[in-house]
Amino acid sequence: MLFLGPLLPYSYYFNKFMEPHFGGASPYFVITPTYMAFFLSVLLLVVFYKKKISVDFKLEKSLFIWILFIVYSFIISIRTATNLNATFYELVRMVIAAGISIIVYLLIDSKEKLKSALIIIGIVLLIESAIAFLQEFAILPRDLLFGETIGTSSIIYVAEIFRRPAGTLREPNTFAKLLSLFIPIFLILSVILKERKEKLFFFLVLTFSMLALFMTLGRSAIVGTILGSFLGFSLIGIFAKEHLPSKKFIISGVSVVVVLIAVIGGLLFQVLYLRFIVFGYLTVAGRVAQYQNALYTIKNHFLWGVGLNNYCYATVMEDISGIAATNPEFPVHNLYLLYFSETGLFGFMLFLSFIISVFIRGIKNLTLPDLDNFTLAVIVGGLGGFASILLQSLLGWGVRSITLFSLFFLLGLIVAGKNNGVQKIPQYTNNGIEEGISHSTK
């Protein structure tokens, strides 16, 4: 439920007039499928896993820092925010994101559950990729909810840059980010698994996900996915060489992936050129103006910022480039400048501390003994997907969209890796009855 929530396009607005608000939550009350999935999951957790919560629950350090960031952002926003409602509803999203991570790492406590979760995710991505393929050729509408139709896809028109498949997510860049989060995991599984049926399944997921990623034409997502996958393999080489197959297999596997990327890139070369080079050049001036506005805002509000989710309101009033006056709904396309502008120096430091703690936790999990292939792939591939999003955030603010929930779902999987470093050791009571007591193998 928590994974599928962000994929459903329905959002229910409880106000008469809907104000567009990109780069954060709507400043009005909104109910989304993710919210409903979260609250239903909490209810099921309390009903069926109440004992497990009371015995096993421990707040992960990275999430503790994230919650500190939430509390700090709210406190300073009371003083600095132009629209406190916008701050409040963004805080609600941040709290739910943390809750998603907690539920995921609390309940995925064995290899079998982790494997089942990955299979479900793989099936969903196969379906999403199939939908994207049908959208690319106008067999399905680009917007499945409202039935927006487009002409037959052709790579020879510049207009096609803006007509990109988005699966069920309605927005192609958001779909590209979802794929970039999980592709490194499936790439590593395709390489290190030894059982043929499992390897074939995850290779199919990888192939169709890569094809869908290229069809979205998500520039930063494509580059971020490649670099994130490289990071994942680097971590395996440093911490878990024994899980790698023979050099011949690695060479052949890498060759297959390179050929796959080359074929997809060749088929979409013309439109990729238009998207990356031509359109990229046209957007340079606007991006530079956005960065100029952000740096000006940071300079004037260095310590406390302008309030969480209040960047657009502030830049309209403090616009030195002229772009905010014409496009007030778009924040700066850089997540780090955005958070710095809104929460000031100390908020920005907390956000960076959260990122660092995620990687520290992931690397610590890699040092646990006897990690199975699925756990290893989730940790190193998950860190690769996390790094991919962080790299994309240098040129965008997409994490502040519904990608936030998918990112924290992935964080829950990464943290859950430590559960597989704990095994049940048989012990006996005075009455001779066997009990399973959790004990760290380390």
Backbone torsions as a table, in degrees:
resi	resn	phi	psi	omega
1	MET	NA	-43.4	-177.2
2	LEU	-68.2	-32.6	178.5
3	PHE	-75.1	-38.3	-175.8
4	LEU	-77.8	-24.9	-175.9
5	GLY	-49.8	-52.6	-178.3
6	PRO	-66.7	-16.0	-177.1
7	LEU	-82.0	-16.1	-178.6
8	LEU	-86.4	132.8	-169.6
9	PRO	-84.6	1.3	-174.5
10	TYR	-81.7	132.6	172.9
11	SER	-135.7	134.4	-176.0
12	TYR	-109.7	113.6	-177.5
13	TYR	-97.3	127.2	-176.6
14	PHE	-102.7	41.5	174.7
15	ASN	-140.3	156.9	-175.3
16	LYS	-70.9	-40.1	-178.6
17	PHE	-114.8	126.0	-179.6
18	MET	-93.7	120.4	179.5
19	GLU	-94.5	119.7	177.0
20	PRO	-59.7	132.7	-177.3
21	HIS	-147.2	84.4	-180.0
22	PHE	-81.2	154.9	178.0
23	GLY	83.3	17.5	179.2
24	GLY	168.4	-172.8	-178.9
25	ALA	-74.6	154.4	171.6
26	SER	-61.0	142.1	179.9
27	PRO	-77.9	15.2	176.8
28	TYR	-128.8	165.0	-177.2
29	PHE	-66.5	125.6	-178.5
30	VAL	-134.6	137.3	172.2
31	ILE	-111.3	129.4	-180.0
32	THR	-122.4	164.2	176.0
33	PRO	-57.5	-32.2	178.6
34	THR	-64.6	-41.7	177.7
35	TYR	-60.0	-47.2	-178.0
36	MET	-65.1	-40.1	177.4
37	ALA	-63.3	-39.2	-179.7
38	PHE	-64.6	-49.6	-177.2
39	PHE	-66.9	-35.9	176.3
40	LEU	-66.7	-38.9	178.2
41	SER	-64.2	-41.0	177.4
42	VAL	-62.2	-42.3	179.0
43	LEU	-61.1	-46.7	178.8
44	LEU	-63.9	-36.3	179.1
45	LEU	-62.1	-45.7	-178.9
46	VAL	-66.9	-38.6	-176.1
47	VAL	-73.2	-44.7	-170.5
48	PHE	-104.9	-17.4	-175.3
49	TYR	-127.6	28.4	-176.7
50	LYS	-59.4	-41.7	-179.4
51	LYS	-66.6	-40.0	-179.5
52	LYS	-64.1	-38.6	179.3
53	ILE	-62.2	-45.8	-176.1
54	SER	-69.0	-27.0	-176.4
55	VAL	-92.7	-46.0	-168.0
56	ASP	-101.4	-11.9	-171.0
57	PHE	-69.5	131.8	173.1
58	LYS	-149.6	127.7	-176.6
59	LEU	-71.2	124.8	177.7
60	GLU	-65.0	141.6	-175.1
61	LYS	-58.6	-42.6	-178.9
62	SER	-61.7	-38.6	178.4
63	LEU	-73.1	-30.0	174.4
64	PHE	-61.7	-43.1	177.6
65	ILE	-65.3	-39.8	178.2
66	TRP	-60.9	-41.7	178.7
67	ILE	-67.0	-37.8	173.7
68	LEU	-59.1	-41.3	178.2
69	PHE	-61.6	-41.5	178.7
70	ILE	-62.0	-49.4	-177.4
71	VAL	-62.9	-45.3	-179.7
72	TYR	-62.2	-43.8	-179.2
73	SER	-60.2	-38.8	-179.9
74	PHE	-69.3	-41.7	-178.0
75	ILE	-63.1	-48.1	-178.1
76	ILE	-71.7	-27.0	-179.8
77	SER	-71.0	-28.3	175.9
78	ILE	-57.3	-34.8	-177.6
79	ARG	-86.8	-32.7	-167.8
80	THR	-110.7	-20.1	-170.1
81	ALA	-71.9	139.1	171.5
82	THR	-76.7	-39.9	179.7
83	ASN	-124.3	97.9	-177.1
84	LEU	-69.9	-25.7	175.8
85	ASN	-60.9	-42.6	178.8
86	ALA	-61.1	-39.6	176.5
87	THR	-62.6	-46.9	-175.4
88	PHE	-60.8	-46.4	-176.5
89	TYR	-72.1	-26.6	172.4
90	GLU	-70.7	-37.6	176.7
91	LEU	-62.5	-38.6	177.8
92	VAL	-59.2	-45.2	178.2
93	ARG	-61.4	-41.3	-179.0
94	MET	-66.3	-38.0	178.0
95	VAL	-67.3	-43.9	179.3
96	ILE	-63.3	-38.8	177.8
97	ALA	-59.9	-44.3	177.4
98	ALA	-62.1	-41.1	179.1
99	GLY	-63.0	-36.7	177.1
100	ILE	-60.0	-46.4	178.7
101	SER	-59.2	-44.1	-177.2
102	ILE	-62.0	-45.9	-179.7
103	ILE	-61.8	-43.4	-176.8
104	VAL	-64.2	-50.0	-176.1
105	TYR	-76.4	-18.6	176.9
106	LEU	-74.1	-38.0	-172.6
107	LEU	-95.7	-27.7	178.3
108	ILE	-85.7	88.9	-172.0
109	ASP	-118.1	19.8	177.8
110	SER	-154.8	162.1	178.6
111	LYS	-60.9	-39.2	-177.1
112	GLU	-63.0	-43.0	179.5
113	LYS	-68.4	-38.7	178.6
114	LEU	-64.6	-43.4	178.6
115	LYS	-61.7	-43.0	178.6
116	SER	-61.6	-41.8	179.4
117	ALA	-62.2	-42.3	-179.3
118	LEU	-66.9	-37.2	177.5
119	ILE	-64.8	-42.8	178.3
120	ILE	-62.2	-45.7	178.6
121	ILE	-60.6	-42.4	179.4
122	GLY	-61.2	-43.4	178.5
123	ILE	-62.3	-43.6	179.9
124	VAL	-61.9	-43.0	-179.7
125	LEU	-67.6	-33.3	174.3
126	LEU	-62.5	-42.7	179.0
127	ILE	-65.9	-45.0	178.9
128	GLU	-60.9	-41.6	-179.9
129	SER	-65.8	-38.4	177.3
130	ALA	-64.5	-41.7	177.0
131	ILE	-61.0	-43.7	-179.9
132	ALA	-61.6	-40.0	179.1
133	PHE	-62.7	-43.6	179.5
134	LEU	-67.7	-33.1	176.1
135	GLN	-68.8	-36.3	-179.0
136	GLU	-59.3	-34.3	-178.4
137	PHE	-106.1	22.2	172.5
138	ALA	60.3	22.1	174.5
139	ILE	-78.7	-34.5	172.4
140	LEU	-116.2	148.8	176.8
141	PRO	-68.1	150.3	180.0
142	ARG	-64.4	-34.3	177.6
143	ASP	-108.3	102.2	-174.8
144	LEU	-69.6	-22.8	-178.4
145	LEU	-77.2	-50.3	-174.6
146	PHE	-101.6	-2.3	173.7
147	GLY	71.6	34.9	177.8
148	GLU	-67.6	128.8	-177.5
149	THR	-106.0	151.7	177.8
150	ILE	-133.8	164.6	178.0
151	GLY	-75.2	170.3	178.7
152	THR	-58.2	134.2	-175.4
153	SER	-67.1	136.2	176.9
154	SER	-144.2	137.2	-175.3
155	ILE	-85.8	5.8	-175.1
156	ILE	-98.7	-2.8	-178.7
157	TYR	-109.7	133.2	178.8
158	VAL	-61.4	-31.5	-178.8
159	ALA	-59.5	-25.3	-178.7
160	GLU	-67.1	-14.8	175.8
161	ILE	-57.5	-33.7	-176.5
162	PHE	-96.6	0.4	179.1
163	ARG	-113.3	79.7	-173.6
164	ARG	-117.8	143.9	-179.8
165	PRO	-67.4	147.4	-177.5
166	ALA	-132.7	11.4	-176.5
167	GLY	60.8	-137.5	177.7
168	THR	-90.1	0.3	-171.3
169	LEU	-87.1	-10.5	174.7
170	ARG	72.9	-16.2	-177.2
171	GLU	-131.6	116.0	-171.1
172	PRO	-61.2	-37.1	-179.6
173	ASN	-67.2	-34.7	176.1
174	THR	-66.4	-40.9	176.6
175	PHE	-62.9	-41.9	179.5
176	ALA	-62.6	-39.1	178.8
177	LYS	-66.3	-40.0	176.5
178	LEU	-58.6	-46.7	179.7
179	LEU	-63.0	-40.9	-177.4
180	SER	-66.9	-23.6	177.8
181	LEU	-69.3	-35.9	-169.9
182	PHE	-110.8	-16.2	179.4
183	ILE	-57.7	-43.5	178.8
184	PRO	-58.0	-34.4	178.2
185	ILE	-64.9	-47.1	-177.1
186	PHE	-71.5	-29.2	175.1
187	LEU	-64.4	-45.6	-179.0
188	ILE	-68.2	-39.8	176.4
189	LEU	-61.0	-38.4	-180.0
190	SER	-63.3	-25.6	-177.3
191	VAL	-92.2	-44.3	-169.2
192	ILE	-92.5	-17.7	179.6
193	LEU	-70.8	147.3	-178.2
194	LYS	-107.2	-26.4	179.5
195	GLU	-73.5	125.6	-168.5
196	ARG	-64.3	-43.1	-178.7
197	LYS	-63.0	-43.2	178.8
198	GLU	-64.2	-44.1	-179.6
199	LYS	-60.8	-43.6	-179.4
200	LEU	-63.5	-43.7	-179.2
201	PHE	-60.9	-49.1	-176.7
202	PHE	-71.4	-27.1	175.0
203	PHE	-69.2	-37.5	176.0
204	LEU	-64.0	-42.7	176.6
205	VAL	-59.3	-44.9	179.2
206	LEU	-60.3	-47.2	-176.3
207	THR	-62.4	-49.3	-177.7
208	PHE	-69.8	-33.7	178.1
209	SER	-67.9	-40.1	177.7
210	MET	-64.9	-41.3	178.1
211	LEU	-61.5	-45.3	179.3
212	ALA	-64.5	-38.5	179.3
213	LEU	-60.8	-45.0	179.2
214	PHE	-66.9	-34.5	179.5
215	MET	-68.3	-28.0	176.6
216	THR	-69.0	-19.3	-177.8
217	LEU	59.3	27.5	177.4
218	GLY	-73.6	102.8	-172.1
219	ARG	-60.2	-56.3	-177.6
220	SER	-68.3	-31.5	-179.7
221	ALA	-66.7	-40.8	179.2
222	ILE	-64.4	-48.5	179.9
223	VAL	-64.8	-44.3	-179.6
224	GLY	-62.1	-38.5	179.6
225	THR	-64.4	-42.7	179.5
226	ILE	-63.4	-46.6	-179.4
227	LEU	-68.5	-38.4	178.0
228	GLY	-64.7	-38.7	177.2
229	SER	-65.0	-39.7	177.2
230	PHE	-61.7	-40.4	177.5
231	LEU	-62.2	-42.8	179.3
232	GLY	-58.7	-46.3	178.7
233	PHE	-66.6	-33.4	177.3
234	SER	-64.0	-40.9	179.3
235	LEU	-65.6	-38.0	175.8
236	ILE	-63.2	-43.5	179.7
237	GLY	-61.7	-30.5	-178.5
238	ILE	-84.9	-42.3	-170.1
239	PHE	-109.2	-17.9	-172.8
240	ALA	-148.6	54.6	-178.8
241	LYS	-59.4	-30.3	-176.0
242	GLU	-65.5	-16.8	179.5
243	HIS	-84.9	-13.1	-179.6
244	LEU	-76.9	142.0	176.7
245	PRO	-74.5	-171.6	-178.4
246	SER	-63.8	158.7	-179.7
247	LYS	-60.7	-36.8	178.8
248	LYS	-61.4	-41.2	-179.5
249	PHE	-68.4	-39.4	178.4
250	ILE	-61.1	-46.2	-179.6
251	ILE	-61.9	-43.7	-179.8
252	SER	-67.6	-39.5	178.9
253	GLY	-64.1	-45.4	178.3
254	VAL	-62.7	-38.8	179.2
255	SER	-62.0	-41.8	178.8
256	VAL	-62.1	-44.7	-179.3
257	VAL	-64.4	-43.2	179.5
258	VAL	-62.1	-44.2	178.5
259	VAL	-63.2	-40.5	179.3
260	LEU	-60.2	-47.5	179.1
261	ILE	-64.0	-40.6	-178.9
262	ALA	-64.2	-41.4	-179.6
263	VAL	-65.8	-47.6	179.2
264	ILE	-62.4	-44.9	179.2
265	GLY	-62.8	-36.4	178.5
266	GLY	-66.5	-42.4	-179.8
267	LEU	-65.4	-33.1	-177.3
268	LEU	-107.6	20.0	-171.8
269	PHE	-57.3	-46.6	-173.5
270	GLN	-64.5	-45.1	-179.4
271	VAL	-72.7	-32.5	175.3
272	LEU	-64.8	-38.4	177.3
273	TYR	-63.0	-44.1	178.9
274	LEU	-62.6	-41.8	-176.2
275	ARG	-71.6	-47.7	-174.4
276	PHE	-77.6	-44.7	-171.1
277	ILE	-95.4	-60.0	-174.2
278	VAL	-65.7	-57.0	-178.3
279	PHE	-66.5	-36.1	177.6
280	GLY	-59.7	-40.3	178.7
281	TYR	-65.8	-38.1	-178.3
282	LEU	-67.8	-25.3	-176.4
283	THR	-93.7	-3.9	-176.2
284	VAL	-59.1	-47.8	-176.4
285	ALA	-60.1	-42.8	179.6
286	GLY	-65.2	-40.5	179.2
287	ARG	-65.2	-42.5	179.3
288	VAL	-60.9	-40.9	178.2
289	ALA	-63.7	-38.7	177.3
290	GLN	-63.0	-44.5	179.4
291	TYR	-64.2	-37.6	178.4
292	GLN	-61.8	-43.9	177.3
293	ASN	-63.0	-43.4	-178.1
294	ALA	-63.2	-44.9	179.7
295	LEU	-64.7	-35.6	177.5
296	TYR	-66.4	-40.2	178.0
297	THR	-66.2	-42.5	178.4
298	ILE	-61.8	-41.6	179.8
299	LYS	-61.0	-40.8	-177.3
300	ASN	-82.1	-19.3	-177.1
301	HIS	-133.4	48.6	-168.2
302	PHE	-62.7	-44.0	-173.5
303	LEU	-83.1	-43.3	-169.6
304	TRP	-112.9	-13.6	-179.6
305	GLY	73.1	-172.9	-176.5
306	VAL	-106.1	4.0	-179.7
307	GLY	105.9	134.7	-179.4
308	LEU	-57.5	132.3	178.4
309	ASN	65.1	23.0	-179.4
310	ASN	-117.6	12.7	-175.4
311	TYR	-59.5	-45.9	-176.3
312	CYS	-63.0	-39.8	178.3
313	TYR	-63.1	-41.3	-177.0
314	ALA	-70.0	-41.8	-175.4
315	THR	-71.5	-26.6	175.1
316	VAL	-62.7	-36.5	-179.2
317	MET	-84.1	-22.6	-176.1
318	GLU	-121.9	41.9	-175.2
319	ASP	-83.1	119.8	177.2
320	ILE	-109.7	-6.1	-178.6
321	SER	-104.8	-20.6	-177.6
322	GLY	91.7	-11.6	-176.1
323	ILE	-78.5	-30.8	-179.3
324	ALA	-67.3	-31.7	-179.7
325	ALA	-68.6	-32.1	-179.0
326	THR	-91.1	-28.5	179.5
327	ASN	-131.8	67.0	-174.0
328	PRO	-69.9	-14.7	-176.8
329	GLU	-82.1	-13.7	-176.3
330	PHE	-99.9	121.4	175.3
331	PRO	-80.9	-179.7	178.8
332	VAL	-64.8	137.7	179.9
333	HIS	-82.7	62.0	175.5
334	ASN	-163.5	110.9	-174.0
335	LEU	-60.8	-35.3	-175.8
336	TYR	-71.9	-42.7	175.3
337	LEU	-65.0	-34.2	-179.6
338	LEU	-65.7	-48.6	179.3
339	TYR	-66.7	-37.9	178.2
340	PHE	-62.6	-43.8	-179.8
341	SER	-62.6	-37.4	-173.0
342	GLU	-87.9	-33.3	-174.0
343	THR	-115.8	-0.9	176.9
344	GLY	75.4	-173.4	-174.0
345	LEU	-60.7	-48.1	-174.4
346	PHE	-70.7	-36.7	175.0
347	GLY	-64.2	-41.8	178.8
348	PHE	-63.2	-39.2	177.8
349	MET	-65.0	-38.2	176.3
350	LEU	-64.0	-41.1	179.1
351	PHE	-62.9	-43.6	177.0
352	LEU	-64.7	-37.1	178.2
353	SER	-63.4	-37.5	176.4
354	PHE	-61.2	-46.4	-179.9
355	ILE	-61.0	-46.5	-179.4
356	ILE	-61.4	-41.4	-178.3
357	SER	-65.6	-31.7	177.1
358	VAL	-62.4	-45.5	-179.1
359	PHE	-71.1	-34.3	176.3
360	ILE	-63.0	-44.8	178.2
361	ARG	-61.7	-45.2	-179.3
362	GLY	-60.9	-43.9	-179.7
363	ILE	-68.0	-37.2	175.4
364	LYS	-61.1	-40.4	178.6
365	ASN	-63.8	-29.9	178.6
366	LEU	-67.8	-21.2	-179.3
367	THR	-87.6	-3.2	177.7
368	LEU	-67.6	145.2	-177.5
369	PRO	-75.9	151.7	170.4
370	ASP	57.4	44.9	175.7
371	LEU	-73.4	133.8	175.6
372	ASP	-80.6	170.5	-175.1
373	ASN	-63.0	-37.3	-178.3
374	PHE	-67.8	-43.8	178.6
375	THR	-64.4	-43.4	179.2
376	LEU	-60.5	-45.3	-178.7
377	ALA	-63.9	-38.6	179.9
378	VAL	-66.9	-39.3	-178.2
379	ILE	-69.6	-56.5	-175.6
380	VAL	-72.8	-39.8	176.7
381	GLY	-68.9	-36.2	177.4
382	GLY	-64.7	-42.5	176.0
383	LEU	-64.0	-34.8	175.2
384	GLY	-64.3	-43.2	177.2
385	GLY	-65.6	-38.9	177.1
386	PHE	-62.2	-45.4	179.0
387	ALA	-63.6	-36.7	178.5
388	SER	-58.6	-45.9	179.3
389	ILE	-65.2	-39.6	180.0
390	LEU	-64.6	-37.5	176.6
391	LEU	-67.7	-42.2	177.9
392	GLN	-62.6	-28.5	-178.1
393	SER	-70.0	-13.2	173.9
394	LEU	-68.7	-24.2	-177.1
395	LEU	-122.2	14.8	-178.6
396	GLY	-164.3	175.0	178.4
397	TRP	-124.4	25.4	-171.8
398	GLY	-59.9	-25.0	178.9
399	VAL	-61.3	-25.4	-179.7
400	ARG	-80.4	2.7	173.9
401	SER	-93.6	-160.5	177.8
402	ILE	-67.8	-7.5	174.1
403	THR	-59.3	-25.3	178.9
404	LEU	-53.8	-42.4	-176.9
405	PHE	-71.2	-40.6	177.9
406	SER	-65.3	-37.7	179.2
407	LEU	-63.1	-42.0	-178.4
408	PHE	-78.3	-24.6	169.1
409	PHE	-62.0	-45.4	177.8
410	LEU	-62.0	-40.6	177.9
411	LEU	-59.8	-39.3	176.8
412	GLY	-60.8	-38.5	177.0
413	LEU	-65.6	-41.5	179.8
414	ILE	-62.2	-47.3	-179.0
415	VAL	-66.1	-33.6	-179.4
416	ALA	-62.3	-16.5	178.1
417	GLY	-56.9	-29.4	-178.9
418	LYS	-70.5	-20.8	178.8
419	ASN	-66.1	-29.8	179.8
420	ASN	-82.3	-2.1	171.9
421	GLY	-93.1	8.3	178.3
422	VAL	-119.0	129.2	-178.9
423	GLN	-123.1	159.9	178.3
424	LYS	-87.8	119.7	179.8
425	ILE	-105.6	121.5	-177.9
426	PRO	-63.8	132.0	173.2
427	GLN	-138.1	169.4	-174.5
428	TYR	-128.9	142.8	175.0
429	THR	-82.6	179.9	177.8
430	ASN	-63.7	-24.9	179.3
431	ASN	-86.7	0.6	177.2
432	GLY	82.6	10.8	-179.5
433	ILE	-87.7	128.0	-177.3
434	GLU	-71.7	137.7	176.2
435	GLU	-129.9	144.5	174.3
436	GLY	-93.9	113.2	-178.1
437	ILE	-111.4	128.7	179.4
438	SER	-66.2	131.2	179.8
439	HIS	-149.2	132.7	-178.7
440	SER	-70.3	129.3	176.9
441	THR	-68.3	-18.0	-179.5
442	LYS	-79.6	NA	NA
